Amino acid sequence: MLMTPREAADFLRINVKTLAKWRHERRGPAYRKIEGAIRYERSALESFGA
């Protein structure tokens, strides 16, 4: 299941701006760009949060 940055931030219980900062710094959970849209796989979020 793919999640938007808002959904991913809610899942991790962090601010969406923190998630964006992590992307910029190349840390945080793995993500994919699909036609310019950033998406997170639930499994990547679960692994990151563990």
mmCIF entry with sequence, helices, sheets and N, C-alpha, C, O atoms, coordinates in Angstrom:
data_MODEL
# 
_entry.id   MODEL 
# 
_entity.id                         1 
_entity.type                       polymer 
_entity.pdbx_number_of_molecules   1 
# 
_entity_poly.entity_id                      1 
_entity_poly.type                           'polypeptide(L)' 
_entity_poly.nstd_linkage                   no 
_entity_poly.nstd_monomer                   no 
_entity_poly.pdbx_seq_one_letter_code       MLMTPREAADFLRINVKTLAKWRHERRGPAYRKIEGAIRYERSALESFGA 
_entity_poly.pdbx_seq_one_letter_code_can   MLMTPREAADFLRINVKTLAKWRHERRGPAYRKIEGAIRYERSALESFGA 
_entity_poly.pdbx_strand_id                 A 
# 
loop_
_entity_poly_seq.entity_id 
_entity_poly_seq.num 
_entity_poly_seq.mon_id 
_entity_poly_seq.hetero 
1 1  MET n 
1 2  LEU n 
1 3  MET n 
1 4  THR n 
1 5  PRO n 
1 6  ARG n 
1 7  GLU n 
1 8  ALA n 
1 9  ALA n 
1 10 ASP n 
1 11 PHE n 
1 12 LEU n 
1 13 ARG n 
1 14 ILE n 
1 15 ASN n 
1 16 VAL n 
1 17 LYS n 
1 18 THR n 
1 19 LEU n 
1 20 ALA n 
1 21 LYS n 
1 22 TRP n 
1 23 ARG n 
1 24 HIS n 
1 25 GLU n 
1 26 ARG n 
1 27 ARG n 
1 28 GLY n 
1 29 PRO n 
1 30 ALA n 
1 31 TYR n 
1 32 ARG n 
1 33 LYS n 
1 34 ILE n 
1 35 GLU n 
1 36 GLY n 
1 37 ALA n 
1 38 ILE n 
1 39 ARG n 
1 40 TYR n 
1 41 GLU n 
1 42 ARG n 
1 43 SER n 
1 44 ALA n 
1 45 LEU n 
1 46 GLU n 
1 47 SER n 
1 48 PHE n 
1 49 GLY n 
1 50 ALA n 
# 
_struct_asym.id          A 
_struct_asym.entity_id   1 
# 
loop_
_struct_conf.conf_type_id 
_struct_conf.id 
_struct_conf.pdbx_PDB_helix_id 
_struct_conf.beg_label_comp_id 
_struct_conf.beg_label_asym_id 
_struct_conf.beg_label_seq_id 
_struct_conf.pdbx_beg_PDB_ins_code 
_struct_conf.end_label_comp_id 
_struct_conf.end_label_asym_id 
_struct_conf.end_label_seq_id 
_struct_conf.pdbx_end_PDB_ins_code 
_struct_conf.beg_auth_comp_id 
_struct_conf.beg_auth_asym_id 
_struct_conf.beg_auth_seq_id 
_struct_conf.end_auth_comp_id 
_struct_conf.end_auth_asym_id 
_struct_conf.end_auth_seq_id 
_struct_conf.pdbx_PDB_helix_class 
_struct_conf.details 
_struct_conf.pdbx_PDB_helix_length 
HELX_P HELX_P1 AA1 PRO A 5  ? LEU A 12 ? PRO A 5  LEU A 12 1 ? 8 
HELX_P HELX_P2 AA2 VAL A 16 ? HIS A 24 ? VAL A 16 HIS A 24 1 ? 9 
HELX_P HELX_P3 AA3 ARG A 42 ? GLY A 49 ? ARG A 42 GLY A 49 1 ? 8 
# 
_struct_conf_type.id          HELX_P 
_struct_conf_type.criteria    ? 
_struct_conf_type.reference   ? 
# 
_struct_sheet.id               AA1 
_struct_sheet.type             ? 
_struct_sheet.number_strands   3 
_struct_sheet.details          ? 
# 
loop_
_struct_sheet_order.sheet_id 
_struct_sheet_order.range_id_1 
_struct_sheet_order.range_id_2 
_struct_sheet_order.offset 
_struct_sheet_order.sense 
AA1 1 2 ? anti-parallel 
AA1 2 3 ? anti-parallel 
# 
loop_
_struct_sheet_range.sheet_id 
_struct_sheet_range.id 
_struct_sheet_range.beg_label_comp_id 
_struct_sheet_range.beg_label_asym_id 
_struct_sheet_range.beg_label_seq_id 
_struct_sheet_range.pdbx_beg_PDB_ins_code 
_struct_sheet_range.end_label_comp_id 
_struct_sheet_range.end_label_asym_id 
_struct_sheet_range.end_label_seq_id 
_struct_sheet_range.pdbx_end_PDB_ins_code 
_struct_sheet_range.beg_auth_comp_id 
_struct_sheet_range.beg_auth_asym_id 
_struct_sheet_range.beg_auth_seq_id 
_struct_sheet_range.end_auth_comp_id 
_struct_sheet_range.end_auth_asym_id 
_struct_sheet_range.end_auth_seq_id 
AA1 1 LEU A 2  ? MET A 3  ? LEU A 2  MET A 3  
AA1 2 ALA A 37 ? GLU A 41 ? ALA A 37 GLU A 41 
AA1 3 ARG A 32 ? ILE A 34 ? ARG A 32 ILE A 34 
# 
loop_
_atom_site.group_PDB 
_atom_site.id 
_atom_site.type_symbol 
_atom_site.label_atom_id 
_atom_site.label_alt_id 
_atom_site.label_comp_id 
_atom_site.label_asym_id 
_atom_site.label_entity_id 
_atom_site.label_seq_id 
_atom_site.pdbx_PDB_ins_code 
_atom_site.Cartn_x 
_atom_site.Cartn_y 
_atom_site.Cartn_z 
_atom_site.occupancy 
_atom_site.B_iso_or_equiv 
_atom_site.pdbx_formal_charge 
_atom_site.auth_seq_id 
_atom_site.auth_comp_id 
_atom_site.auth_asym_id 
_atom_site.auth_atom_id 
_atom_site.pdbx_PDB_model_num 
ATOM 1   N N  . MET A 1 1  ? 0.840  -1.187 0.000   1.00 0.00 ? 1  MET A N  1 
ATOM 2   C CA . MET A 1 1  ? 0.000  0.000  0.000   1.00 0.00 ? 1  MET A CA 1 
ATOM 3   C C  . MET A 1 1  ? 0.886  1.252  0.000   1.00 0.00 ? 1  MET A C  1 
ATOM 4   O O  . MET A 1 1  ? 1.793  1.374  0.824   1.00 0.00 ? 1  MET A O  1 
ATOM 5   N N  . LEU A 1 2  ? 0.626  2.156  -0.905  1.00 0.00 ? 2  LEU A N  1 
ATOM 6   C CA . LEU A 1 2  ? 1.379  3.407  -0.979  1.00 0.00 ? 2  LEU A CA 1 
ATOM 7   C C  . LEU A 1 2  ? 0.650  4.501  -0.209  1.00 0.00 ? 2  LEU A C  1 
ATOM 8   O O  . LEU A 1 2  ? -0.577 4.597  -0.236  1.00 0.00 ? 2  LEU A O  1 
ATOM 9   N N  . MET A 1 3  ? 1.434  5.315  0.472   1.00 0.00 ? 3  MET A N  1 
ATOM 10  C CA . MET A 1 3  ? 0.868  6.384  1.300   1.00 0.00 ? 3  MET A CA 1 
ATOM 11  C C  . MET A 1 3  ? 1.446  7.736  0.886   1.00 0.00 ? 3  MET A C  1 
ATOM 12  O O  . MET A 1 3  ? 2.597  7.829  0.458   1.00 0.00 ? 3  MET A O  1 
ATOM 13  N N  . THR A 1 4  ? 0.639  8.765  1.019   1.00 0.00 ? 4  THR A N  1 
ATOM 14  C CA . THR A 1 4  ? 1.083  10.132 0.764   1.00 0.00 ? 4  THR A CA 1 
ATOM 15  C C  . THR A 1 4  ? 1.984  10.576 1.920   1.00 0.00 ? 4  THR A C  1 
ATOM 16  O O  . THR A 1 4  ? 2.008  9.935  2.971   1.00 0.00 ? 4  THR A O  1 
ATOM 17  N N  . PRO A 1 5  ? 2.719  11.667 1.729   1.00 0.00 ? 5  PRO A N  1 
ATOM 18  C CA . PRO A 1 5  ? 3.527  12.177 2.849   1.00 0.00 ? 5  PRO A CA 1 
ATOM 19  C C  . PRO A 1 5  ? 2.683  12.481 4.089   1.00 0.00 ? 5  PRO A C  1 
ATOM 20  O O  . PRO A 1 5  ? 3.132  12.221 5.205   1.00 0.00 ? 5  PRO A O  1 
ATOM 21  N N  . ARG A 1 6  ? 1.492  13.016 3.928   1.00 0.00 ? 6  ARG A N  1 
ATOM 22  C CA . ARG A 1 6  ? 0.616  13.308 5.078   1.00 0.00 ? 6  ARG A CA 1 
ATOM 23  C C  . ARG A 1 6  ? 0.259  12.016 5.804   1.00 0.00 ? 6  ARG A C  1 
ATOM 24  O O  . ARG A 1 6  ? 0.336  11.944 7.031   1.00 0.00 ? 6  ARG A O  1 
ATOM 25  N N  . GLU A 1 7  ? -0.133 10.994 5.041   1.00 0.00 ? 7  GLU A N  1 
ATOM 26  C CA . GLU A 1 7  ? -0.492 9.709  5.640   1.00 0.00 ? 7  GLU A CA 1 
ATOM 27  C C  . GLU A 1 7  ? 0.713  9.075  6.337   1.00 0.00 ? 7  GLU A C  1 
ATOM 28  O O  . GLU A 1 7  ? 0.588  8.509  7.423   1.00 0.00 ? 7  GLU A O  1 
ATOM 29  N N  . ALA A 1 8  ? 1.880  9.177  5.697   1.00 0.00 ? 8  ALA A N  1 
ATOM 30  C CA . ALA A 1 8  ? 3.098  8.620  6.277   1.00 0.00 ? 8  ALA A CA 1 
ATOM 31  C C  . ALA A 1 8  ? 3.459  9.337  7.572   1.00 0.00 ? 8  ALA A C  1 
ATOM 32  O O  . ALA A 1 8  ? 3.824  8.695  8.557   1.00 0.00 ? 8  ALA A O  1 
ATOM 33  N N  . ALA A 1 9  ? 3.360  10.659 7.578   1.00 0.00 ? 9  ALA A N  1 
ATOM 34  C CA . ALA A 1 9  ? 3.663  11.432 8.783   1.00 0.00 ? 9  ALA A CA 1 
ATOM 35  C C  . ALA A 1 9  ? 2.710  11.060 9.909   1.00 0.00 ? 9  ALA A C  1 
ATOM 36  O O  . ALA A 1 9  ? 3.128  10.906 11.057  1.00 0.00 ? 9  ALA A O  1 
ATOM 37  N N  . ASP A 1 10 ? 1.434  10.915 9.582   1.00 0.00 ? 10 ASP A N  1 
ATOM 38  C CA . ASP A 1 10 ? 0.454  10.506 10.593  1.00 0.00 ? 10 ASP A CA 1 
ATOM 39  C C  . ASP A 1 10 ? 0.781  9.116  11.131  1.00 0.00 ? 10 ASP A C  1 
ATOM 40  O O  . ASP A 1 10 ? 0.694  8.871  12.334  1.00 0.00 ? 10 ASP A O  1 
ATOM 41  N N  . PHE A 1 11 ? 1.153  8.225  10.244  1.00 0.00 ? 11 PHE A N  1 
ATOM 42  C CA . PHE A 1 11 ? 1.503  6.859  10.640  1.00 0.00 ? 11 PHE A CA 1 
ATOM 43  C C  . PHE A 1 11 ? 2.681  6.857  11.606  1.00 0.00 ? 11 PHE A C  1 
ATOM 44  O O  . PHE A 1 11 ? 2.682  6.121  12.593  1.00 0.00 ? 11 PHE A O  1 
ATOM 45  N N  . LEU A 1 12 ? 3.692  7.691  11.316  1.00 0.00 ? 12 LEU A N  1 
ATOM 46  C CA . LEU A 1 12 ? 4.889  7.773  12.164  1.00 0.00 ? 12 LEU A CA 1 
ATOM 47  C C  . LEU A 1 12 ? 4.704  8.698  13.359  1.00 0.00 ? 12 LEU A C  1 
ATOM 48  O O  . LEU A 1 12 ? 5.559  8.770  14.241  1.00 0.00 ? 12 LEU A O  1 
ATOM 49  N N  . ARG A 1 13 ? 3.578  9.403  13.376  1.00 0.00 ? 13 ARG A N  1 
ATOM 50  C CA . ARG A 1 13 ? 3.266  10.367 14.446  1.00 0.00 ? 13 ARG A CA 1 
ATOM 51  C C  . ARG A 1 13 ? 4.305  11.479 14.524  1.00 0.00 ? 13 ARG A C  1 
ATOM 52  O O  . ARG A 1 13 ? 4.804  11.834 15.593  1.00 0.00 ? 13 ARG A O  1 
ATOM 53  N N  . ILE A 1 14 ? 4.609  12.016 13.334  1.00 0.00 ? 14 ILE A N  1 
ATOM 54  C CA . ILE A 1 14 ? 5.526  13.146 13.237  1.00 0.00 ? 14 ILE A CA 1 
ATOM 55  C C  . ILE A 1 14 ? 4.879  14.216 12.368  1.00 0.00 ? 14 ILE A C  1 
ATOM 56  O O  . ILE A 1 14 ? 3.856  13.974 11.727  1.00 0.00 ? 14 ILE A O  1 
ATOM 57  N N  . ASN A 1 15 ? 5.470  15.379 12.352  1.00 0.00 ? 15 ASN A N  1 
ATOM 58  C CA . ASN A 1 15 ? 4.986  16.467 11.521  1.00 0.00 ? 15 ASN A CA 1 
ATOM 59  C C  . ASN A 1 15 ? 5.381  16.221 10.068  1.00 0.00 ? 15 ASN A C  1 
ATOM 60  O O  . ASN A 1 15 ? 6.472  15.717 9.798   1.00 0.00 ? 15 ASN A O  1 
ATOM 61  N N  . VAL A 1 16 ? 4.514  16.568 9.145   1.00 0.00 ? 16 VAL A N  1 
ATOM 62  C CA . VAL A 1 16 ? 4.807  16.366 7.720   1.00 0.00 ? 16 VAL A CA 1 
ATOM 63  C C  . VAL A 1 16 ? 6.043  17.160 7.297   1.00 0.00 ? 16 VAL A C  1 
ATOM 64  O O  . VAL A 1 16 ? 6.752  16.753 6.377   1.00 0.00 ? 16 VAL A O  1 
ATOM 65  N N  . LYS A 1 17 ? 6.308  18.285 7.958   1.00 0.00 ? 17 LYS A N  1 
ATOM 66  C CA . LYS A 1 17 ? 7.508  19.066 7.654   1.00 0.00 ? 17 LYS A CA 1 
ATOM 67  C C  . LYS A 1 17 ? 8.778  18.338 8.089   1.00 0.00 ? 17 LYS A C  1 
ATOM 68  O O  . LYS A 1 17 ? 9.821  18.464 7.448   1.00 0.00 ? 17 LYS A O  1 
ATOM 69  N N  . THR A 1 18 ? 8.690  17.587 9.164   1.00 0.00 ? 18 THR A N  1 
ATOM 70  C CA . THR A 1 18 ? 9.835  16.783 9.594   1.00 0.00 ? 18 THR A CA 1 
ATOM 71  C C  . THR A 1 18 ? 10.147 15.730 8.544   1.00 0.00 ? 18 THR A C  1 
ATOM 72  O O  . THR A 1 18 ? 11.311 15.502 8.214   1.00 0.00 ? 18 THR A O  1 
ATOM 73  N N  . LEU A 1 19 ? 9.129  15.097 8.026   1.00 0.00 ? 19 LEU A N  1 
ATOM 74  C CA . LEU A 1 19 ? 9.307  14.085 6.986   1.00 0.00 ? 19 LEU A CA 1 
ATOM 75  C C  . LEU A 1 19 ? 9.951  14.698 5.744   1.00 0.00 ? 19 LEU A C  1 
ATOM 76  O O  . LEU A 1 19 ? 10.831 14.088 5.137   1.00 0.00 ? 19 LEU A O  1 
ATOM 77  N N  . ALA A 1 20 ? 9.519  15.895 5.367   1.00 0.00 ? 20 ALA A N  1 
ATOM 78  C CA . ALA A 1 20 ? 10.103 16.594 4.216   1.00 0.00 ? 20 ALA A CA 1 
ATOM 79  C C  . ALA A 1 20 ? 11.572 16.941 4.483   1.00 0.00 ? 20 ALA A C  1 
ATOM 80  O O  . ALA A 1 20 ? 12.412 16.834 3.589   1.00 0.00 ? 20 ALA A O  1 
ATOM 81  N N  . LYS A 1 21 ? 11.871 17.353 5.704   1.00 0.00 ? 21 LYS A N  1 
ATOM 82  C CA . LYS A 1 21 ? 13.248 17.678 6.067   1.00 0.00 ? 21 LYS A CA 1 
ATOM 83  C C  . LYS A 1 21 ? 14.126 16.431 5.964   1.00 0.00 ? 21 LYS A C  1 
ATOM 84  O O  . LYS A 1 21 ? 15.246 16.497 5.458   1.00 0.00 ? 21 LYS A O  1 
ATOM 85  N N  . TRP A 1 22 ? 13.624 15.313 6.438   1.00 0.00 ? 22 TRP A N  1 
ATOM 86  C CA . TRP A 1 22 ? 14.373 14.058 6.358   1.00 0.00 ? 22 TRP A CA 1 
ATOM 87  C C  . TRP A 1 22 ? 14.640 13.680 4.902   1.00 0.00 ? 22 TRP A C  1 
ATOM 88  O O  . TRP A 1 22 ? 15.731 13.212 4.576   1.00 0.00 ? 22 TRP A O  1 
ATOM 89  N N  . ARG A 1 23 ? 13.664 13.877 4.034   1.00 0.00 ? 23 ARG A N  1 
ATOM 90  C CA . ARG A 1 23 ? 13.876 13.576 2.610   1.00 0.00 ? 23 ARG A CA 1 
ATOM 91  C C  . ARG A 1 23 ? 14.996 14.442 2.062   1.00 0.00 ? 23 ARG A C  1 
ATOM 92  O O  . ARG A 1 23 ? 15.877 13.955 1.354   1.00 0.00 ? 23 ARG A O  1 
ATOM 93  N N  . HIS A 1 24 ? 14.962 15.714 2.388   1.00 0.00 ? 24 HIS A N  1 
ATOM 94  C CA . HIS A 1 24 ? 15.982 16.658 1.925   1.00 0.00 ? 24 HIS A CA 1 
ATOM 95  C C  . HIS A 1 24 ? 17.376 16.257 2.435   1.00 0.00 ? 24 HIS A C  1 
ATOM 96  O O  . HIS A 1 24 ? 18.368 16.395 1.720   1.00 0.00 ? 24 HIS A O  1 
ATOM 97  N N  . GLU A 1 25 ? 17.435 15.771 3.651   1.00 0.00 ? 25 GLU A N  1 
ATOM 98  C CA . GLU A 1 25 ? 18.701 15.367 4.262   1.00 0.00 ? 25 GLU A CA 1 
ATOM 99  C C  . GLU A 1 25 ? 19.090 13.929 3.908   1.00 0.00 ? 25 GLU A C  1 
ATOM 100 O O  . GLU A 1 25 ? 20.120 13.431 4.364   1.00 0.00 ? 25 GLU A O  1 
ATOM 101 N N  . ARG A 1 26 ? 18.277 13.273 3.104   1.00 0.00 ? 26 ARG A N  1 
ATOM 102 C CA . ARG A 1 26 ? 18.502 11.878 2.681   1.00 0.00 ? 26 ARG A CA 1 
ATOM 103 C C  . ARG A 1 26 ? 18.577 10.923 3.866   1.00 0.00 ? 26 ARG A C  1 
ATOM 104 O O  . ARG A 1 26 ? 19.448 10.055 3.926   1.00 0.00 ? 26 ARG A O  1 
ATOM 105 N N  . ARG A 1 27 ? 17.654 11.096 4.802   1.00 0.00 ? 27 ARG A N  1 
ATOM 106 C CA . ARG A 1 27 ? 17.509 10.157 5.910   1.00 0.00 ? 27 ARG A CA 1 
ATOM 107 C C  . ARG A 1 27 ? 16.020 9.895  6.082   1.00 0.00 ? 27 ARG A C  1 
ATOM 108 O O  . ARG A 1 27 ? 15.203 10.463 5.357   1.00 0.00 ? 27 ARG A O  1 
ATOM 109 N N  . GLY A 1 28 ? 15.672 9.071  7.001   1.00 0.00 ? 28 GLY A N  1 
ATOM 110 C CA . GLY A 1 28 ? 14.265 8.741  7.174   1.00 0.00 ? 28 GLY A CA 1 
ATOM 111 C C  . GLY A 1 28 ? 13.864 7.542  6.329   1.00 0.00 ? 28 GLY A C  1 
ATOM 112 O O  . GLY A 1 28 ? 14.717 6.883  5.734   1.00 0.00 ? 28 GLY A O  1 
ATOM 113 N N  . PRO A 1 29 ? 12.578 7.259  6.274   1.00 0.00 ? 29 PRO A N  1 
ATOM 114 C CA . PRO A 1 29 ? 12.117 6.069  5.547   1.00 0.00 ? 29 PRO A CA 1 
ATOM 115 C C  . PRO A 1 29 ? 12.298 6.208  4.038   1.00 0.00 ? 29 PRO A C  1 
ATOM 116 O O  . PRO A 1 29 ? 12.296 7.310  3.489   1.00 0.00 ? 29 PRO A O  1 
ATOM 117 N N  . ALA A 1 30 ? 12.453 5.060  3.389   1.00 0.00 ? 30 ALA A N  1 
ATOM 118 C CA . ALA A 1 30 ? 12.572 5.034  1.926   1.00 0.00 ? 30 ALA A CA 1 
ATOM 119 C C  . ALA A 1 30 ? 11.267 5.517  1.300   1.00 0.00 ? 30 ALA A C  1 
ATOM 120 O O  . ALA A 1 30 ? 10.184 5.285  1.838   1.00 0.00 ? 30 ALA A O  1 
ATOM 121 N N  . TYR A 1 31 ? 11.385 6.186  0.164   1.00 0.00 ? 31 TYR A N  1 
ATOM 122 C CA . TYR A 1 31 ? 10.207 6.672  -0.557  1.00 0.00 ? 31 TYR A CA 1 
ATOM 123 C C  . TYR A 1 31 ? 10.442 6.523  -2.043  1.00 0.00 ? 31 TYR A C  1 
ATOM 124 O O  . TYR A 1 31 ? 11.563 6.282  -2.489  1.00 0.00 ? 31 TYR A O  1 
ATOM 125 N N  . ARG A 1 32 ? 9.378  6.669  -2.801  1.00 0.00 ? 32 ARG A N  1 
ATOM 126 C CA . ARG A 1 32 ? 9.466  6.622  -4.255  1.00 0.00 ? 32 ARG A CA 1 
ATOM 127 C C  . ARG A 1 32 ? 8.767  7.840  -4.830  1.00 0.00 ? 32 ARG A C  1 
ATOM 128 O O  . ARG A 1 32 ? 7.823  8.372  -4.246  1.00 0.00 ? 32 ARG A O  1 
ATOM 129 N N  . LYS A 1 33 ? 9.248  8.267  -5.983  1.00 0.00 ? 33 LYS A N  1 
ATOM 130 C CA . LYS A 1 33 ? 8.590  9.339  -6.725  1.00 0.00 ? 33 LYS A CA 1 
ATOM 131 C C  . LYS A 1 33 ? 7.867  8.692  -7.896  1.00 0.00 ? 33 LYS A C  1 
ATOM 132 O O  . LYS A 1 33 ? 8.482  8.027  -8.729  1.00 0.00 ? 33 LYS A O  1 
ATOM 133 N N  . ILE A 1 34 ? 6.572  8.892  -7.948  1.00 0.00 ? 34 ILE A N  1 
ATOM 134 C CA . ILE A 1 34 ? 5.755  8.340  -9.019  1.00 0.00 ? 34 ILE A CA 1 
ATOM 135 C C  . ILE A 1 34 ? 5.099  9.514  -9.733  1.00 0.00 ? 34 ILE A C  1 
ATOM 136 O O  . ILE A 1 34 ? 4.210  10.175 -9.195  1.00 0.00 ? 34 ILE A O  1 
ATOM 137 N N  . GLU A 1 35 ? 5.555  9.754  -10.949 1.00 0.00 ? 35 GLU A N  1 
ATOM 138 C CA . GLU A 1 35 ? 5.065  10.882 -11.752 1.00 0.00 ? 35 GLU A CA 1 
ATOM 139 C C  . GLU A 1 35 ? 5.138  12.188 -10.959 1.00 0.00 ? 35 GLU A C  1 
ATOM 140 O O  . GLU A 1 35 ? 4.221  13.008 -11.001 1.00 0.00 ? 35 GLU A O  1 
ATOM 141 N N  . GLY A 1 36 ? 6.239  12.362 -10.241 1.00 0.00 ? 36 GLY A N  1 
ATOM 142 C CA . GLY A 1 36 ? 6.482  13.585 -9.490  1.00 0.00 ? 36 GLY A CA 1 
ATOM 143 C C  . GLY A 1 36 ? 5.878  13.606 -8.095  1.00 0.00 ? 36 GLY A C  1 
ATOM 144 O O  . GLY A 1 36 ? 6.143  14.528 -7.323  1.00 0.00 ? 36 GLY A O  1 
ATOM 145 N N  . ALA A 1 37 ? 5.073  12.607 -7.760  1.00 0.00 ? 37 ALA A N  1 
ATOM 146 C CA . ALA A 1 37 ? 4.440  12.551 -6.442  1.00 0.00 ? 37 ALA A CA 1 
ATOM 147 C C  . ALA A 1 37 ? 5.240  11.623 -5.527  1.00 0.00 ? 37 ALA A C  1 
ATOM 148 O O  . ALA A 1 37 ? 5.637  10.533 -5.938  1.00 0.00 ? 37 ALA A O  1 
ATOM 149 N N  . ILE A 1 38 ? 5.470  12.050 -4.311  1.00 0.00 ? 38 ILE A N  1 
ATOM 150 C CA . ILE A 1 38 ? 6.209  11.260 -3.338  1.00 0.00 ? 38 ILE A CA 1 
ATOM 151 C C  . ILE A 1 38 ? 5.244  10.299 -2.659  1.00 0.00 ? 38 ILE A C  1 
ATOM 152 O O  . ILE A 1 38 ? 4.167  10.681 -2.203  1.00 0.00 ? 38 ILE A O  1 
ATOM 153 N N  . ARG A 1 39 ? 5.671  9.027  -2.607  1.00 0.00 ? 39 ARG A N  1 
ATOM 154 C CA . ARG A 1 39 ? 4.852  7.992  -1.980  1.00 0.00 ? 39 ARG A CA 1 
ATOM 155 C C  . ARG A 1 39 ? 5.740  7.110  -1.114  1.00 0.00 ? 39 ARG A C  1 
ATOM 156 O O  . ARG A 1 39 ? 6.902  6.865  -1.435  1.00 0.00 ? 39 ARG A O  1 
ATOM 157 N N  . TYR A 1 40 ? 5.172  6.640  -0.017  1.00 0.00 ? 40 TYR A N  1 
ATOM 158 C CA . TYR A 1 40 ? 5.859  5.756  0.917   1.00 0.00 ? 40 TYR A CA 1 
ATOM 159 C C  . TYR A 1 40 ? 5.135  4.420  0.956   1.00 0.00 ? 40 TYR A C  1 
ATOM 160 O O  . TYR A 1 40 ? 3.906  4.363  0.945   1.00 0.00 ? 40 TYR A O  1 
ATOM 161 N N  . GLU A 1 41 ? 5.911  3.352  1.001   1.00 0.00 ? 41 GLU A N  1 
ATOM 162 C CA . GLU A 1 41 ? 5.322  2.036  1.185   1.00 0.00 ? 41 GLU A CA 1 
ATOM 163 C C  . GLU A 1 41 ? 5.147  1.801  2.677   1.00 0.00 ? 41 GLU A C  1 
ATOM 164 O O  . GLU A 1 41 ? 6.025  2.127  3.475   1.00 0.00 ? 41 GLU A O  1 
ATOM 165 N N  . ARG A 1 42 ? 4.021  1.240  3.040   1.00 0.00 ? 42 ARG A N  1 
ATOM 166 C CA . ARG A 1 42 ? 3.737  0.996  4.451   1.00 0.00 ? 42 ARG A CA 1 
ATOM 167 C C  . ARG A 1 42 ? 4.830  0.136  5.091   1.00 0.00 ? 42 ARG A C  1 
ATOM 168 O O  . ARG A 1 42 ? 5.215  0.374  6.236   1.00 0.00 ? 42 ARG A O  1 
ATOM 169 N N  . SER A 1 43 ? 5.324  -0.853 4.364   1.00 0.00 ? 43 SER A N  1 
ATOM 170 C CA . SER A 1 43 ? 6.367  -1.734 4.903   1.00 0.00 ? 43 SER A CA 1 
ATOM 171 C C  . SER A 1 43 ? 7.639  -0.953 5.239   1.00 0.00 ? 43 SER A C  1 
ATOM 172 O O  . SER A 1 43 ? 8.308  -1.259 6.225   1.00 0.00 ? 43 SER A O  1 
ATOM 173 N N  . ALA A 1 44 ? 7.975  0.046  4.434   1.00 0.00 ? 44 ALA A N  1 
ATOM 174 C CA . ALA A 1 44 ? 9.150  0.878  4.699   1.00 0.00 ? 44 ALA A CA 1 
ATOM 175 C C  . ALA A 1 44 ? 8.936  1.716  5.967   1.00 0.00 ? 44 ALA A C  1 
ATOM 176 O O  . ALA A 1 44 ? 9.869  1.924  6.743   1.00 0.00 ? 44 ALA A O  1 
ATOM 177 N N  . LEU A 1 45 ? 7.729  2.183  6.167   1.00 0.00 ? 45 LEU A N  1 
ATOM 178 C CA . LEU A 1 45 ? 7.418  2.971  7.366   1.00 0.00 ? 45 LEU A CA 1 
ATOM 179 C C  . LEU A 1 45 ? 7.462  2.085  8.606   1.00 0.00 ? 45 LEU A C  1 
ATOM 180 O O  . LEU A 1 45 ? 7.960  2.491  9.656   1.00 0.00 ? 45 LEU A O  1 
ATOM 181 N N  . GLU A 1 46 ? 6.933  0.866  8.470   1.00 0.00 ? 46 GLU A N  1 
ATOM 182 C CA . GLU A 1 46 ? 6.957  -0.059 9.606   1.00 0.00 ? 46 GLU A CA 1 
ATOM 183 C C  . GLU A 1 46 ? 8.386  -0.419 9.988   1.00 0.00 ? 46 GLU A C  1 
ATOM 184 O O  . GLU A 1 46 ? 8.721  -0.487 11.171  1.00 0.00 ? 46 GLU A O  1 
ATOM 185 N N  . SER A 1 47 ? 9.234  -0.652 8.977   1.00 0.00 ? 47 SER A N  1 
ATOM 186 C CA . SER A 1 47 ? 10.637 -0.986 9.237   1.00 0.00 ? 47 SER A CA 1 
ATOM 187 C C  . SER A 1 47 ? 11.368 0.187  9.876   1.00 0.00 ? 47 SER A C  1 
ATOM 188 O O  . SER A 1 47 ? 12.175 -0.001 10.787  1.00 0.00 ? 47 SER A O  1 
ATOM 189 N N  . PHE A 1 48 ? 11.088 1.395  9.400   1.00 0.00 ? 48 PHE A N  1 
ATOM 190 C CA . PHE A 1 48 ? 11.746 2.589  9.915   1.00 0.00 ? 48 PHE A CA 1 
ATOM 191 C C  . PHE A 1 48 ? 11.328 2.858  11.363  1.00 0.00 ? 48 PHE A C  1 
ATOM 192 O O  . PHE A 1 48 ? 12.156 3.235  12.192  1.00 0.00 ? 48 PHE A O  1 
ATOM 193 N N  . GLY A 1 49 ? 10.061 2.667  11.659  1.00 0.00 ? 49 GLY A N  1 
ATOM 194 C CA . GLY A 1 49 ? 9.543  2.954  12.985  1.00 0.00 ? 49 GLY A CA 1 
ATOM 195 C C  . GLY A 1 49 ? 9.878  1.896  14.025  1.00 0.00 ? 49 GLY A C  1 
ATOM 196 O O  . GLY A 1 49 ? 9.671  2.114  15.219  1.00 0.00 ? 49 GLY A O  1 
ATOM 197 N N  . ALA A 1 50 ? 10.384 0.769  13.590  1.00 0.00 ? 50 ALA A N  1 
ATOM 198 C CA . ALA A 1 50 ? 10.650 -0.343 14.525  1.00 0.00 ? 50 ALA A CA 1 
ATOM 199 C C  . ALA A 1 50 ? 11.878 -0.119 15.372  1.00 0.00 ? 50 ALA A C  1 
ATOM 200 O O  . ALA A 1 50 ? 12.221 -0.965 16.198  1.00 0.00 ? 50 ALA A O  1 
# 
